[in-house]
Amino acid sequence: MRRVGEVSEVADITYAFFIDGMALTVRRWTEHAADGDETGARLELQRLHEDRSRGSEFAMPTVLLGAPIWRADLFRLGAGHAFERAHHHPSFINGEPCDRVWLTGADAADPFAWIEHMLTDRLESLLADAGAADLYGVATRRQLAEVLPLALQAAITCLEAPQH
């Protein structure tokens, strides 16, 4: 883990899944709160920019992650299996997240089902609410559904990683 601010630490490994126009990233994250460490997995949707203007069709494109769209933090307070600090940020202004929106008790009890619901059944409204309605389409929904099991497995891996 490496410190990325006054209260946050991030793992050195980030899992990234590129989908038409956006990326879903997953990484282990810790925030040091006054009442203990919030540790877990952070899943983020961001705009994806690919620049293929240099070289031939075989040249490696420049890939940049752009503006944030949505973030979910599957956080626990200390050891255990309860996700009492699970929340999401449905919008951002100038890259800064809105206040935490806490998961309901039922959603926090099964945050993986909640993530799956948000990124499948609720994807269109999630993108519209975040100002990214232009990214929604049948191909995007299909691609996200295809990588979602891998992203959820990455989140589980982050949650099972030993704390340092």
C-alpha positions as a printed Julia matrix, in Angstrom:
164×3 Matrix{Float64}:
   0.0     0.0     0.0
   1.18    3.51   -0.7
  -0.12    6.73    0.75
  -1.98    9.0    -1.7
  -3.0    11.78    0.65
  -3.46   12.59    4.3
  -5.88    9.74    5.03
  -5.81    7.39    2.02
  -3.68    4.46    0.9
  -3.98    2.5    -2.33
  -2.6    -0.87   -3.37
   0.05   -0.98   -6.05
  -2.16   -3.11   -8.31
  -5.14   -1.71  -10.22
  -7.35   -3.98  -12.3
  -8.69   -2.19  -15.38
 -11.4    -3.26  -17.8
 -11.81   -1.14  -20.92
 -15.31   -0.89  -22.29
 -16.51    1.17  -25.23
 -15.87    4.75  -24.06
 -15.19    3.97  -20.4
 -13.08    1.98  -18.02
 -14.03    0.06  -14.9
 -11.15   -0.04  -12.44
 -10.86   -2.03   -9.22
  -8.26   -1.62   -6.49
  -7.69   -2.13   -2.8
  -8.16    1.06   -0.82
  -7.79    2.17    2.8
  -8.98    5.36    4.44
  -7.85    6.16    7.95
 -10.94    7.42    9.79
 -11.12    8.79   13.32
 -12.79    5.58   14.55
 -10.56    3.14   12.66
  -9.38    2.11    9.23
 -11.91    1.7     6.44
 -10.48   -0.95    4.15
 -11.88   -2.61    1.08
 -12.29   -2.5    -2.66
 -12.88    0.63   -4.74
 -14.64    0.25   -8.08
 -14.7     3.24  -10.42
 -16.16    4.05  -13.8
 -14.24    6.68  -15.76
 -14.33    8.01  -19.29
 -11.79    6.34  -21.54
  -9.9     8.14  -24.27
  -7.97    6.19  -26.91
  -5.73    8.1   -29.29
  -4.93    6.09  -32.41
  -3.7     9.06  -34.42
  -0.03    8.07  -34.29
   1.48    5.35  -36.39
  -0.13    2.57  -38.35
  -3.21    0.58  -37.45
  -0.84   -1.78  -35.61
   0.66    0.92  -33.38
  -0.12    0.87  -29.69
  -2.72    3.56  -28.92
  -2.32    6.07  -26.14
  -4.96    5.26  -23.53
  -6.02    7.85  -20.94
  -8.52    7.52  -18.15
 -10.57   10.69  -18.06
 -13.36   12.2   -16.04
 -14.82   10.07  -13.25
 -18.39    8.86  -13.71
 -19.24    6.76  -10.64
 -17.47    5.19   -7.66
 -18.4     2.42   -5.24
 -16.39    1.79   -2.09
 -16.95   -1.62   -0.51
 -15.39   -0.71    2.82
 -15.29   -2.48    6.16
 -14.26   -1.03    9.49
 -11.56   -3.34   10.79
 -11.6    -7.1    10.35
 -14.75   -9.04    9.63
 -17.19   -9.57    6.83
 -19.67   -6.73    7.42
 -19.57   -3.88    4.92
 -20.79   -1.24    7.36
 -18.9     1.51    5.48
 -20.04    0.52    1.97
 -21.14    3.54   -0.04
 -21.04    5.05   -3.49
 -20.52    8.41   -5.15
 -23.07    8.78   -7.96
 -21.67   12.09   -9.22
 -18.51   14.17   -9.4
 -17.82   17.89   -9.89
 -14.42   18.79  -11.34
 -13.16   15.32  -10.41
 -14.27   15.6    -6.77
 -16.84   13.07   -5.54
 -20.19   14.07   -4.1
 -20.88   13.14   -0.48
 -21.1     9.47    0.36
 -24.4     7.77   -0.38
 -24.6     4.86    2.06
 -25.81    1.46    0.96
 -28.97    0.26    2.64
 -28.6    -2.57    5.13
 -29.8    -5.13    2.57
 -27.42   -3.85   -0.12
 -24.48   -3.73    2.32
 -25.27   -7.32    3.3
 -24.63   -8.39   -0.32
 -22.6    -5.61   -1.96
 -21.61   -7.79   -4.92
 -25.25   -8.28   -5.9
 -25.76   -4.52   -5.48
 -22.76   -3.76   -7.76
 -24.07   -6.2   -10.34
 -27.53   -4.58  -10.19
 -26.07   -1.07  -10.52
 -23.88   -1.97  -13.5
 -26.5    -3.99  -15.37
 -30.15   -3.21  -14.59
 -29.45    0.38  -13.48
 -26.61    1.18  -15.9
 -28.62    3.48  -18.15
 -29.91    5.63  -15.27
 -26.53    5.52  -13.48
 -24.83    6.98  -16.57
 -27.6     9.52  -17.14
 -27.52   10.68  -13.5
 -23.72   11.08  -13.74
 -23.93   13.16  -16.93
 -22.57   10.36  -19.08
 -25.72    9.27  -20.93
 -23.76    9.46  -24.19
 -21.86    6.32  -23.15
 -24.92    4.1   -22.86
 -25.75    1.66  -25.62
 -26.43   -2.0   -26.27
 -22.74   -2.68  -26.94
 -21.68   -0.93  -23.72
 -24.19   -2.87  -21.66
 -23.1    -6.17  -23.26
 -19.4    -5.42  -22.78
 -19.86   -4.4   -19.15
 -21.9    -7.53  -18.44
 -19.08   -9.57  -19.97
 -16.32   -8.1   -17.78
 -18.39   -7.72  -14.61
 -17.67  -11.24  -13.27
 -13.95  -10.54  -13.69
 -14.25   -7.16  -11.96
 -16.17   -8.7    -9.06
 -13.5   -11.39   -8.72
 -10.88   -8.6    -8.67
 -12.84   -6.9    -5.87
 -12.9   -10.16   -3.9
  -9.15  -10.47   -4.4
  -8.69   -6.93   -3.07
 -10.82   -7.72   -0.03
  -8.9   -10.91    0.71
  -5.48   -9.27    0.42
  -3.57   -9.17    3.71
  -3.57   -5.82    5.48
  -0.19   -4.13    5.89
